[in-house]
Amino acid sequence: MTAELVRGQNHTLPQTRLEIRVSAGSPVVAGATLGDENGTVRGVEWIAHPGAHRLPGLEVSRQAAAGHRLAVDLEALPDEVHRVTVLLALPTGAGGPTRFGATAAPFVAVTGLDGTEIATFTLTGLDAESAVSALELYRRQGAWKVRAVGQGYAAGLAEMLADQGLAGAAELAASIQEAVARSLARSVAPPPPRTPEGDRVRHASGPSDAHPPTASQPQPTAHPSTAPQPTASQPQPTAHPPTGTDPGTQTAPAAPTAAGPINYAHPRRQHAAPPPPPPAAPSAEPGQAPQPVAGDATGWSMDERLYNQIWGMFEDLARSAAAYRSAVDFAESRMGQELDRSLSDPRNRIGGTGDRAREEARAKRDELIARAREVLDRDLAQLAAEAAVVEPALPAAYAGWDNPVWHAHRIPMELPMALRIGDLHLPERTDLRIPLLVRLPLERGIWVDSGRTASEAAALMDTDRLRRLAMETAVLHAARLLAVYPPGEFSVHVIDPAGSAAGSLAPLVDAGVLAGPPAAGPGGVASVLAHLTRRVDLVQMAVRAGAADALPPDLDTGEQLLVVNDFPHGFDDRAVTQLRYLADEGPSVGVHLLMVADREDASAYGPVLDPLWRSLLRITPVADNHLADPWVGHAWTYEPPATPPGSRVLEQVLAAVTAARRAAGR
């Protein structure tokens, strides 16, 4: 039976291998400190945080998120450790709330490895605090207990760490927040929180008798008292993971015009619960998993169901791999401990006793890893079967360029929910690809990294070839965006200061889909930036003043994409300032960036451009493992989009864009 704790209450822990699950109303940083018999943290090596996420017996998340799962093995902790304190803090400079009183009360649960809750605690009563000691696990007379703490700190992480006796608390707190900022810059933005009705049908294969000695598959759901609820001004969230609200779902201000409201967000949906997902297909045989079905998630349309299903597969693969990796780490750690205990006795070092101890320890390790691999292989097989069903059913916006759906593509009259910008996979099974979807309209610009220092694969390529490949990747993204927006509702501008991307831009130029010729030279750069900056200024003023009638009649209120090649070549200080302004203010009024650049080329500007790079989603023109998921922070290999060799699908799609514009008279 679950113990629902209140502040100061404790409860005996029936086991020593645990998970601590955190659900919050907005992304939080989760960490843990180790304390001695006096509760003192002896040094930074006794703190698990996003910059150093693993200690013996303890593993925390590597990034800020609204949902966390911390792994704890109390038996693997050093003998001097008598207390484990779980810490939560709000990330700084992330644009979110700066105090816990402005968000839903965090909910913390201590569970067994099978997901069974042992004790829960809702951290109510917080106000100005930006960091909090949520709960502690402590050793008393040889037994471990959990105590609900809920001690908040208005001065944040530094005050909390100093309160535990850590020297240099301010410096460590700053380094933790810096690590969080770096993780946010590389993390895939999570979709909105799941609805109370759930997300998708789980293809559970039934109870398993071979669970790994780590977190297994049950997925946490938001606690009813802490789950953020939709408001009248927000679309009903329907996506899968219990993580932070996706910026892509936020409703941007709308300015009424004579022709109707300007709405830069996804079309509004009803606020009632969406229809339930279709029933899963029956299992082939009793006890086996049901056959996968395309669209087995909640949503108002098949596109929305598929979107939610893909994110569900993404999370399932992340957590399955995390469980397996944690199981392997545990098995190796346990083998080392058993060998240390056995060989610490001098009598066991003589004769065959030591050899037998080594063999037994290795056998136990191999058995644990084999059991974990069985569970992982089962999960991977189910996900692979699901991917085989889902991929052919995807609409064009979600489909790869090799999907036949593109050959019959017609420009839609409504904006889709999301766009595919590549694929992701993990080393556990490289052929199992998860589509990387970003919500539309874009709420975060994209940076295609053309630098040779971006990855090992990039370092082996010729510089000119790499930059050409990066620009071709950007062209494919721009073409996709043009193809999924209704006719005339999306314009593409290009800045190519030296004209070096003429070959890569030829498909867009030849099809006549650009808003104007690619801008070259300082004058061209200044003209395009001035035009888009003016548009952002005018729309923002109209929105704030409620005076959309004052907008110039020639102002294009459709979405705008600015493709920038070879930044910062051809950019003076004024142009750099304008570009940063567009990156910060543009998305809220429909102006988006797609930059092709080598960060090393901008090193002369020093750290002044760091906010710009961090505001963009970095992708690469060659496969690279630089992106992280928003749940467990795995490094995922990103595969950029590519058209099949010899295919003319790009030309066909751009021709369809041109024909649709002509038919619409635009």
C-alpha positions as CSV (number, residue, x, y, z in Angstrom):
1,M,0.0,0.0,0.0
2,T,1.4,3.4,-1.0
3,A,2.2,5.8,1.9
4,E,1.1,9.4,1.0
5,L,3.5,11.4,3.0
6,V,3.2,15.0,4.4
7,R,6.1,17.3,5.2
8,G,8.2,15.7,8.0
9,Q,6.7,12.3,7.8
10,N,8.8,9.2,7.2
11,H,8.3,5.6,6.0
12,T,10.4,2.5,6.0
13,L,11.7,1.4,2.7
14,P,11.1,-2.4,2.0
15,Q,13.8,-2.6,-0.6
16,T,17.1,-0.9,-1.5
17,R,16.9,-0.7,-5.3
18,L,14.5,2.1,-6.1
19,E,13.3,4.7,-8.6
20,I,12.4,8.2,-7.6
21,R,10.0,9.7,-10.1
22,V,9.3,13.4,-10.3
23,S,6.4,15.2,-12.1
24,A,6.3,18.9,-12.2
25,G,4.2,21.6,-13.9
26,S,7.3,22.9,-15.8
27,P,10.8,21.7,-16.5
28,V,12.9,21.4,-13.4
29,V,16.5,20.4,-12.6
30,A,16.7,17.2,-10.6
31,G,19.8,16.1,-8.6
32,A,20.8,14.4,-5.4
33,T,23.4,14.8,-2.7
34,L,25.1,12.3,-0.5
35,G,25.5,13.1,3.2
36,D,27.5,11.5,6.0
37,E,26.1,10.7,9.5
38,N,25.8,14.4,10.2
39,G,24.1,15.1,6.9
40,T,27.2,16.9,5.5
41,V,28.1,16.8,1.9
42,R,31.8,16.3,1.9
43,G,32.6,17.6,-1.6
44,V,31.4,18.0,-5.1
45,E,32.1,14.3,-5.7
46,W,29.1,13.6,-3.4
47,I,26.6,15.4,-5.7
48,A,24.8,13.9,-8.7
49,H,23.6,16.6,-11.1
50,P,23.2,17.2,-14.8
51,G,26.9,17.9,-15.3
52,A,27.9,14.7,-13.4
53,H,24.8,12.6,-13.5
54,R,26.2,9.3,-12.1
55,L,27.7,8.3,-8.8
56,P,28.0,4.8,-7.3
57,G,24.5,3.7,-6.5
58,L,22.9,6.9,-7.9
59,E,21.9,8.2,-11.3
60,V,20.0,11.4,-12.2
61,S,18.8,13.1,-15.4
62,R,21.2,15.1,-17.5
63,Q,18.8,17.9,-18.3
64,A,15.8,19.9,-17.1
65,A,12.5,18.3,-17.7
66,A,9.0,18.1,-16.3
67,G,9.3,14.4,-15.7
68,H,12.4,12.6,-14.1
69,R,13.3,9.1,-13.1
70,L,16.2,8.8,-10.7
71,A,17.8,5.4,-10.1
72,V,19.0,4.6,-6.6
73,D,20.8,1.4,-5.3
74,L,21.3,2.0,-1.6
75,E,23.5,-1.1,-1.2
76,A,25.9,0.3,-3.8
77,L,26.5,3.6,-1.9
78,P,29.8,4.2,-0.1
79,D,29.7,3.0,3.5
80,E,30.2,6.6,4.8
81,V,26.9,7.7,3.2
82,H,24.0,7.8,5.5
83,R,21.6,10.1,3.6
84,V,20.5,10.8,0.0
85,T,18.7,14.1,-0.5
86,V,16.7,14.7,-3.7
87,L,17.0,18.2,-4.9
88,L,14.8,20.1,-7.4
89,A,15.5,23.5,-8.9
90,L,14.2,25.8,-11.6
91,P,16.6,26.3,-14.5
92,T,17.7,29.9,-14.9
93,G,17.5,31.8,-18.2
94,A,15.2,29.2,-19.8
95,G,12.2,31.6,-20.0
96,G,10.2,29.5,-17.6
97,P,8.9,30.3,-14.1
98,T,11.4,31.7,-11.7
99,R,9.7,30.5,-8.5
100,F,7.9,27.3,-7.6
101,G,4.8,29.3,-6.5
102,A,4.2,30.1,-10.2
103,T,3.9,26.5,-11.3
104,A,2.0,23.4,-10.3
105,A,3.2,21.7,-7.1
106,P,5.9,19.1,-7.9
107,F,5.0,15.5,-7.1
108,V,7.6,12.9,-6.0
109,A,7.2,9.2,-5.8
110,V,9.5,6.5,-4.5
111,T,8.8,3.3,-6.4
112,G,10.2,-0.2,-6.8
113,L,11.7,-1.3,-10.0
114,D,8.4,-2.7,-11.2
115,G,6.8,0.8,-10.9
116,T,4.9,0.0,-7.6
117,E,4.7,3.1,-5.5
118,I,6.1,2.9,-2.0
119,A,5.7,6.5,-0.9
120,T,4.6,9.7,-2.5
121,F,4.9,13.4,-1.6
122,T,3.3,16.5,-3.1
123,L,5.4,19.6,-2.4
124,T,2.7,22.1,-1.6
125,G,3.1,25.5,0.0
126,L,6.0,26.7,-2.1
127,D,6.1,30.4,-3.2
128,A,9.2,32.4,-3.8
129,E,11.5,29.4,-3.6
130,S,13.5,28.4,-6.8
131,A,15.1,25.3,-5.3
132,V,13.8,22.7,-2.8
133,S,15.0,19.7,-0.9
134,A,12.2,17.4,-1.9
135,L,12.8,14.3,0.2
136,E,15.6,12.3,1.7
137,L,16.5,8.6,2.1
138,Y,18.3,8.0,5.3
139,R,19.9,5.1,7.2
140,R,18.7,4.5,10.8
141,Q,19.9,1.4,12.8
142,G,20.8,-0.5,9.7
143,A,17.5,0.2,7.9
144,W,16.7,2.7,5.2
145,K,13.7,5.1,5.4
146,V,12.3,7.9,3.3
147,R,11.3,11.3,4.8
148,A,9.3,14.0,3.1
149,V,11.3,17.3,3.5
150,G,9.9,20.1,1.2
151,Q,12.4,22.7,2.4
152,G,12.5,25.5,-0.1
153,Y,15.3,28.1,-0.8
154,A,14.5,31.5,-2.3
155,A,18.1,32.0,-3.2
156,G,18.2,28.9,-5.3
157,L,20.7,26.1,-5.7
158,A,23.6,27.9,-4.1
159,E,21.8,28.5,-0.8
160,M,20.5,24.9,-0.8
161,L,23.9,23.4,-1.3
162,A,25.5,25.7,1.2
163,D,22.9,24.6,3.7
164,Q,24.2,21.1,3.4
165,G,27.7,22.2,4.3
166,L,29.2,22.2,0.8
167,A,32.2,24.6,0.3
168,G,32.1,26.5,-3.0
169,A,28.3,26.1,-3.3
170,A,27.8,29.2,-5.5
171,E,30.4,28.0,-8.0
172,L,28.9,24.5,-8.3
173,A,25.4,25.9,-8.6
174,A,26.5,28.1,-11.5
175,S,28.2,25.1,-13.2
176,I,25.0,23.0,-12.8
177,Q,22.9,25.7,-14.4
178,E,25.4,26.0,-17.2
179,A,25.3,22.3,-17.8
180,V,21.5,22.5,-17.9
181,A,21.7,25.3,-20.5
182,R,24.0,23.2,-22.7
183,S,21.6,20.3,-22.4
184,L,18.6,22.4,-23.4
185,A,20.5,23.6,-26.4
186,R,20.9,20.0,-27.7
187,S,17.7,18.5,-26.4
188,V,14.7,17.8,-28.7
189,A,11.8,19.9,-27.5
190,P,9.2,17.7,-25.9
191,P,5.5,17.7,-27.0
192,P,2.8,18.9,-24.6
193,P,1.8,16.9,-21.5
194,R,-0.5,14.0,-22.0
195,T,-4.2,14.3,-21.4
196,P,-5.8,12.8,-18.3
197,E,-7.4,10.2,-20.7
198,G,-4.0,8.8,-21.5
199,D,-2.0,8.8,-24.7
200,R,-1.8,5.6,-26.7
201,V,-2.5,1.9,-26.3
202,R,0.6,0.2,-24.9
203,H,1.7,-2.9,-26.6
204,A,2.5,-4.6,-23.4
205,S,3.6,-8.2,-23.8
206,G,2.2,-9.2,-20.4
207,P,4.0,-9.8,-17.2
208,S,7.6,-10.8,-17.7
209,D,9.5,-13.2,-15.5
210,A,12.8,-11.7,-16.7
211,H,12.8,-8.1,-15.6
212,P,16.2,-6.4,-15.6
213,P,17.5,-5.2,-12.3
214,T,16.6,-1.6,-13.2
215,A,13.7,0.6,-14.1
216,S,11.3,-1.4,-16.3
217,Q,8.6,-0.3,-18.7
218,P,5.6,1.2,-16.8
219,Q,5.4,4.8,-17.7
220,P,4.7,7.5,-15.2
221,T,1.7,9.7,-15.5
222,A,1.2,13.1,-14.1
223,H,-0.3,13.1,-10.6
224,P,-3.9,14.3,-10.7
225,S,-3.2,17.1,-8.3
226,T,-0.1,18.4,-10.1
227,A,-0.8,17.8,-13.8
228,P,-1.2,21.1,-15.6
229,Q,-4.7,21.7,-16.9
230,P,-5.6,23.3,-20.2
231,T,-7.0,26.8,-20.1
232,A,-9.5,28.5,-22.3
233,S,-6.6,30.2,-24.2
234,Q,-4.7,27.0,-24.9
235,P,-5.3,24.0,-27.2
236,Q,-6.1,20.8,-25.4
237,P,-2.8,19.0,-25.1
238,T,-2.9,15.5,-26.4
239,A,0.6,14.4,-26.9
240,H,2.4,11.6,-25.2
241,P,5.2,12.3,-22.7
242,P,4.7,13.8,-19.2
243,T,7.1,16.5,-19.8
244,G,7.2,20.3,-20.3
245,T,4.8,22.2,-22.5
246,D,6.0,22.4,-26.0
247,P,6.6,26.0,-27.2
248,G,5.0,24.9,-30.5
249,T,1.6,24.6,-28.8
250,Q,1.6,28.1,-27.3
251,T,-1.0,30.4,-28.8
252,A,0.7,33.5,-30.2
253,P,-1.2,36.8,-30.1
254,A,-3.6,37.3,-32.9
255,A,-4.3,40.7,-34.5
256,P,-7.7,41.1,-36.1
257,T,-7.7,42.3,-39.7
258,A,-10.4,43.1,-42.2
259,A,-10.0,39.6,-43.6
260,G,-10.1,37.9,-40.2
261,P,-7.7,37.1,-37.3
262,I,-4.0,36.6,-37.8
263,N,-3.2,33.4,-36.0
264,Y,0.4,32.2,-36.0
265,A,-0.4,29.1,-33.9
266,H,-1.6,25.7,-34.9
267,P,-5.4,25.8,-35.7
268,R,-7.4,25.8,-32.4
269,R,-9.0,22.6,-31.4
270,Q,-12.0,21.8,-29.3
271,H,-11.5,21.7,-25.5
272,A,-13.3,18.5,-24.8
273,A,-11.5,15.2,-24.5
274,P,-10.4,13.8,-27.9
275,P,-11.9,10.6,-29.3
276,P,-10.3,7.4,-27.8
277,P,-7.7,5.6,-29.9
278,P,-8.9,2.7,-32.1
279,P,-8.9,-0.7,-30.3
280,A,-5.7,-2.7,-30.7
281,A,-5.7,-5.6,-33.0
282,P,-6.0,-9.0,-31.2
283,S,-2.9,-10.9,-30.4
284,A,-1.9,-13.7,-32.8
285,E,-1.8,-16.1,-29.9
286,P,-2.8,-15.9,-26.2
287,G,-0.1,-14.2,-24.1
288,Q,1.5,-12.5,-27.0
289,A,1.5,-8.8,-27.6
290,P,-1.3,-7.4,-29.8
291,Q,-0.5,-6.6,-33.4
292,P,0.6,-3.0,-33.8
293,V,-1.8,-0.5,-35.3
294,A,-1.1,2.8,-37.0
295,G,-2.7,5.6,-35.2
296,D,-3.2,3.9,-31.8
297,A,-3.1,7.2,-29.9
298,T,-5.7,9.8,-28.9
299,G,-6.3,12.7,-31.2
300,W,-8.8,14.6,-33.3
301,S,-7.5,13.3,-36.5
302,M,-5.3,10.5,-37.9
303,D,-2.5,12.9,-38.3
304,E,-2.6,13.8,-34.6
305,R,-2.9,10.2,-33.6
306,L,0.2,9.3,-35.6
307,Y,2.0,12.3,-34.2
308,N,1.3,11.2,-30.6
309,Q,2.1,7.6,-31.5
310,I,5.5,8.5,-32.9
311,W,6.4,10.4,-29.7
312,G,5.2,7.4,-27.7
313,M,7.6,5.2,-29.7
314,F,10.4,7.7,-29.1
315,E,9.9,7.6,-25.4
316,D,9.4,3.9,-25.2
317,L,12.8,3.4,-27.0
318,A,14.5,5.9,-24.8
319,R,13.3,4.3,-21.6
320,S,13.9,0.7,-22.8
321,A,17.5,1.5,-23.7
322,A,17.9,3.3,-20.3
323,A,16.6,0.3,-18.4
324,Y,19.0,-2.0,-20.3
325,R,22.0,0.3,-19.8
326,S,21.3,0.7,-16.2
327,A,21.0,-3.0,-15.8
328,V,24.4,-3.6,-17.4
329,D,25.9,-0.9,-15.1
330,F,24.3,-2.5,-12.1
331,A,25.5,-6.0,-13.1
332,E,29.1,-4.8,-13.5
333,S,29.0,-2.8,-10.3
334,R,27.6,-5.8,-8.3
335,M,30.3,-8.1,-9.7
336,G,33.0,-5.7,-8.6
337,Q,31.5,-5.4,-5.1
338,E,31.2,-9.2,-4.7
339,L,34.8,-9.7,-5.9
340,D,36.1,-7.0,-3.5
341,R,34.2,-8.6,-0.5
342,S,35.5,-12.1,-1.4
343,L,39.1,-11.2,-2.0
344,S,39.3,-8.9,0.9
345,D,39.8,-12.0,3.0
346,P,43.4,-13.2,2.7
347,R,42.3,-16.8,3.0
348,N,40.4,-16.6,-0.2
349,R,43.4,-15.5,-2.2
350,I,45.1,-18.9,-1.8
351,G,44.2,-21.9,-3.9
352,G,41.1,-22.1,-6.0
353,T,38.8,-20.2,-3.7
354,G,39.6,-16.8,-5.4
355,D,39.1,-18.4,-8.9
356,R,35.7,-19.8,-7.9
357,A,34.7,-16.4,-6.5
358,R,35.6,-14.7,-9.8
359,E,33.7,-17.3,-11.8
360,E,30.6,-17.1,-9.7
361,A,30.6,-13.3,-9.8
362,R,31.0,-13.3,-13.6
363,A,28.3,-15.9,-14.0
364,K,25.9,-13.7,-11.9
365,R,26.8,-10.7,-14.0
366,D,26.3,-12.5,-17.3
367,E,22.9,-13.8,-16.1
368,L,21.7,-10.4,-15.1
369,I,22.8,-8.9,-18.4
370,A,21.3,-11.7,-20.4
371,R,17.9,-11.3,-18.6
372,A,18.1,-7.5,-19.3
373,R,18.9,-8.2,-23.0
374,E,15.9,-10.5,-23.3
375,V,13.6,-7.7,-22.1
376,L,15.3,-5.2,-24.4
377,D,15.1,-7.5,-27.4
378,R,11.4,-8.0,-26.7
379,D,10.8,-4.3,-26.5
380,L,12.9,-3.6,-29.6
381,A,11.1,-6.2,-31.6
382,Q,7.7,-4.8,-30.7
383,L,8.8,-1.2,-31.6
384,A,10.3,-2.4,-34.9
385,A,7.0,-4.1,-35.7
386,E,5.2,-0.9,-34.8
387,A,7.5,1.2,-36.9
388,A,6.9,-1.1,-39.9
389,V,3.2,-0.4,-39.6
390,V,3.4,3.3,-38.9
391,E,5.9,4.4,-41.5
392,P,3.8,3.6,-44.6
393,A,0.7,5.3,-43.0
394,L,2.4,8.6,-42.4
395,P,1.2,11.8,-44.2
396,A,3.6,13.7,-46.3
397,A,4.6,16.1,-43.5
398,Y,5.7,13.2,-41.4
399,A,7.1,10.9,-44.1
400,G,10.6,10.5,-45.4
401,W,11.5,11.6,-48.9
402,D,11.5,7.9,-50.1
403,N,7.8,7.5,-49.0
404,P,5.5,7.1,-52.1
405,V,3.1,9.6,-50.5
406,W,5.3,12.4,-51.8
407,H,4.7,11.4,-55.4
408,A,1.0,12.0,-55.1
409,H,1.3,15.0,-52.8
410,R,-1.1,17.9,-53.1
411,I,-0.5,21.2,-51.3
412,P,-2.8,21.1,-48.2
413,M,-5.4,23.7,-47.3
414,E,-4.7,23.4,-43.6
415,L,-1.4,23.5,-41.7
416,P,-0.3,20.1,-40.3
417,M,0.7,19.6,-36.7
418,A,4.3,18.9,-37.3
419,L,7.1,18.4,-39.8
420,R,9.7,15.6,-40.1
421,I,13.3,17.0,-40.1
422,G,15.2,13.7,-39.9
423,D,15.5,10.4,-38.1
424,L,16.9,9.3,-34.7
425,H,18.3,6.0,-33.6
426,L,20.3,4.5,-30.7
427,P,23.3,2.1,-30.9
428,E,21.2,-0.7,-29.4
429,R,19.5,-1.1,-32.8
430,T,20.6,1.2,-35.5
431,D,17.9,0.1,-38.0
432,L,15.1,1.2,-35.7
433,R,14.6,4.8,-36.8
434,I,12.2,7.2,-35.0
435,P,11.1,10.2,-37.1
436,L,12.2,13.5,-35.5
437,L,9.1,15.7,-35.6
438,V,8.9,19.4,-34.8
439,R,5.7,21.2,-34.2
440,L,4.4,23.8,-36.6
441,P,4.6,26.7,-36.7
442,L,8.2,26.6,-35.8
443,E,8.9,28.1,-32.3
444,R,12.6,27.5,-32.6
445,G,14.9,28.2,-35.5
446,I,17.1,25.6,-37.0
447,W,20.9,25.7,-37.5
448,V,22.5,23.3,-40.0
449,D,26.1,23.0,-38.8
450,S,28.5,23.2,-41.7
451,G,31.6,23.0,-39.6
452,R,34.2,20.2,-39.8
453,T,34.5,20.2,-36.0
454,A,30.8,19.3,-35.7
455,S,31.5,15.5,-35.7
456,E,34.0,12.9,-36.6
457,A,32.2,12.2,-39.9
458,A,32.3,15.9,-40.7
459,A,36.0,16.1,-39.9
460,L,36.8,13.6,-42.6
461,M,35.0,15.6,-45.3
462,D,36.3,18.3,-47.5
463,T,35.2,21.7,-46.3
464,D,33.6,22.8,-49.6
465,R,31.7,19.5,-49.9
466,L,30.5,19.7,-46.3
467,R,29.2,23.2,-46.8
468,R,27.5,22.3,-50.0
469,L,25.9,19.3,-48.3
470,A,24.7,21.6,-45.4
471,M,23.1,24.0,-47.8
472,E,21.4,21.1,-49.7
473,T,20.0,19.9,-46.4
474,A,18.6,23.4,-45.7
475,V,17.0,23.4,-49.2
476,L,15.3,20.1,-48.4
477,H,13.9,21.6,-45.2
478,A,12.7,24.7,-46.9
479,A,11.0,22.7,-49.6
480,R,9.2,20.6,-47.0
481,L,7.9,23.7,-45.3
482,L,6.7,25.2,-48.6
483,A,5.0,21.9,-49.4
484,V,3.0,21.5,-46.2
485,Y,1.8,25.1,-45.9
486,P,-1.4,26.2,-47.7
487,P,-0.7,28.2,-50.9
488,G,0.6,31.7,-50.2
489,E,0.8,31.3,-46.5
490,F,4.6,30.7,-46.4
491,S,7.4,32.6,-48.0
492,V,11.1,31.9,-48.1
493,H,13.9,34.5,-48.2
494,V,17.5,33.6,-48.8
495,I,20.7,35.5,-47.8
496,D,23.7,34.2,-49.7
497,P,26.3,37.0,-49.3
498,A,29.0,35.6,-51.6
499,G,26.7,33.7,-53.9
500,S,28.5,30.4,-53.0
501,A,25.2,28.4,-52.6
502,A,23.9,29.0,-56.2
503,G,24.1,25.4,-57.1
504,S,22.4,24.1,-54.0
505,L,19.6,26.8,-54.3
506,A,18.9,26.0,-57.9
507,P,15.9,23.8,-57.2
508,L,14.2,26.7,-55.3
509,V,15.2,29.4,-57.8
510,D,14.2,27.4,-60.9
511,A,10.8,26.5,-59.4
512,G,10.2,30.2,-58.6
513,V,9.1,29.5,-55.0
514,L,11.4,32.1,-53.3
515,A,10.1,35.5,-52.2
516,G,12.9,37.1,-54.3
517,P,16.3,36.3,-55.7
518,P,18.9,35.2,-53.1
519,A,20.3,38.3,-51.5
520,A,24.1,38.8,-52.1
521,G,26.6,41.3,-50.8
522,P,26.3,43.7,-47.9
523,G,23.5,45.6,-49.5
524,G,21.4,42.5,-50.1
525,V,22.0,41.3,-46.5
526,A,20.9,44.7,-45.2
527,S,17.8,44.9,-47.4
528,V,16.4,41.5,-46.4
529,L,17.1,42.0,-42.7
530,A,15.5,45.4,-42.8
531,H,12.4,44.1,-44.5
532,L,11.9,41.2,-42.0
533,T,12.8,43.4,-39.0
534,R,10.2,45.9,-40.1
535,R,7.6,43.2,-40.5
536,V,8.3,41.9,-36.9
537,D,8.1,45.4,-35.5
538,L,4.8,46.3,-37.3
539,V,3.0,43.1,-36.4
540,Q,4.1,43.3,-32.8
541,M,2.9,46.9,-32.5
542,A,-0.4,46.0,-34.1
543,V,-0.9,43.1,-31.7
544,R,-0.1,45.1,-28.6
545,A,-2.2,48.0,-29.7
546,G,-5.1,46.0,-31.1
547,A,-4.8,48.1,-34.2
548,A,-4.4,45.5,-37.0
549,D,-6.2,47.9,-39.4
550,A,-3.2,50.1,-39.3
551,L,-1.0,47.4,-40.9
552,P,0.2,48.4,-44.4
553,P,-1.8,46.8,-47.1
554,D,1.3,45.4,-48.7
555,L,2.5,43.6,-45.6
556,D,2.7,39.8,-46.0
557,T,1.1,38.4,-42.9
558,G,2.0,34.8,-43.8
559,E,4.8,32.8,-42.2
560,Q,8.3,33.8,-43.3
561,L,11.4,31.7,-43.4
562,L,14.9,33.3,-43.7
563,V,17.6,31.0,-44.9
564,V,21.1,32.3,-44.1
565,N,24.1,30.8,-45.7
566,D,27.8,31.3,-44.6
567,F,27.0,33.3,-41.5
568,P,28.7,35.6,-40.4
569,H,30.3,36.4,-43.8
570,G,28.8,39.6,-45.1
571,F,27.3,40.6,-41.7
572,D,28.3,43.8,-40.0
573,D,27.5,44.5,-36.4
574,R,24.1,46.0,-37.3
575,A,23.2,43.0,-39.3
576,V,24.3,40.6,-36.5
577,T,22.1,42.6,-34.1
578,Q,19.1,42.4,-36.5
579,L,19.6,38.6,-36.9
580,R,19.6,38.1,-33.1
581,Y,16.5,40.2,-32.9
582,L,14.7,38.0,-35.5
583,A,15.8,34.9,-33.7
584,D,14.4,36.2,-30.4
585,E,11.2,38.0,-31.5
586,G,10.5,36.6,-34.9
587,P,8.9,33.2,-34.1
588,S,6.0,34.8,-32.1
589,V,4.9,36.7,-35.1
590,G,5.7,34.2,-37.8
591,V,9.3,34.9,-38.8
592,H,11.7,31.9,-38.6
593,L,15.4,31.3,-39.1
594,L,17.1,28.5,-40.9
595,M,20.9,29.1,-40.7
596,V,23.7,27.3,-42.4
597,A,26.9,28.2,-40.6
598,D,30.1,27.0,-39.0
599,R,30.2,28.2,-35.4
600,E,34.0,28.5,-35.6
601,D,33.6,31.2,-38.3
602,A,31.7,33.4,-35.7
603,S,34.4,33.0,-33.1
604,A,35.6,36.5,-33.7
605,Y,32.4,37.8,-32.1
606,G,33.3,36.0,-28.9
607,P,30.4,35.0,-26.6
608,V,28.1,37.7,-28.0
609,L,26.5,35.1,-30.3
610,D,26.1,32.3,-27.8
611,P,22.4,33.2,-27.1
612,L,21.8,33.0,-30.9
613,W,23.3,29.5,-31.2
614,R,21.5,28.3,-28.1
615,S,18.1,29.5,-29.4
616,L,18.4,27.3,-32.5
617,L,18.0,23.6,-32.9
618,R,21.3,22.3,-34.1
619,I,21.2,19.6,-36.8
620,T,24.0,18.3,-39.0
621,P,24.2,17.5,-42.8
622,V,25.9,14.1,-41.9
623,A,24.9,11.6,-39.3
624,D,26.0,12.7,-35.8
625,N,25.0,11.7,-32.2
626,H,24.5,15.2,-30.8
627,L,20.8,15.4,-30.0
628,A,19.3,14.3,-26.7
629,D,15.8,13.1,-25.8
630,P,13.8,15.0,-23.2
631,W,13.3,12.0,-20.9
632,V,16.5,10.3,-20.0
633,G,19.0,12.4,-22.0
634,H,20.5,9.7,-24.3
635,A,22.7,10.8,-27.1
636,W,20.8,10.0,-30.3
637,T,22.3,9.7,-33.7
638,Y,20.6,12.1,-36.0
639,E,20.2,11.2,-39.7
640,P,19.5,14.2,-41.9
641,P,16.8,13.9,-44.6
642,A,17.9,12.9,-48.1
643,T,16.1,12.2,-51.4
644,P,16.7,8.8,-53.0
645,P,19.5,8.8,-55.5
646,G,18.3,9.7,-59.0
647,S,14.9,10.7,-57.7
648,R,13.1,13.8,-58.9
649,V,10.8,14.0,-56.0
650,L,12.1,17.4,-54.9
651,E,11.4,18.9,-58.3
652,Q,7.9,17.4,-58.4
653,V,7.1,18.7,-55.0
654,L,8.3,22.2,-55.8
655,A,6.3,22.1,-59.1
656,A,3.2,21.3,-57.0
657,V,3.9,24.3,-54.8
658,T,4.1,26.6,-57.9
659,A,1.0,25.1,-59.4
660,A,-1.0,25.5,-56.2
661,R,0.1,29.2,-55.9
662,R,-1.0,29.9,-59.4
663,A,-4.3,28.2,-58.8
664,A,-4.8,30.3,-55.7
665,G,-3.8,33.5,-57.6
666,R,-0.8,34.2,-55.4
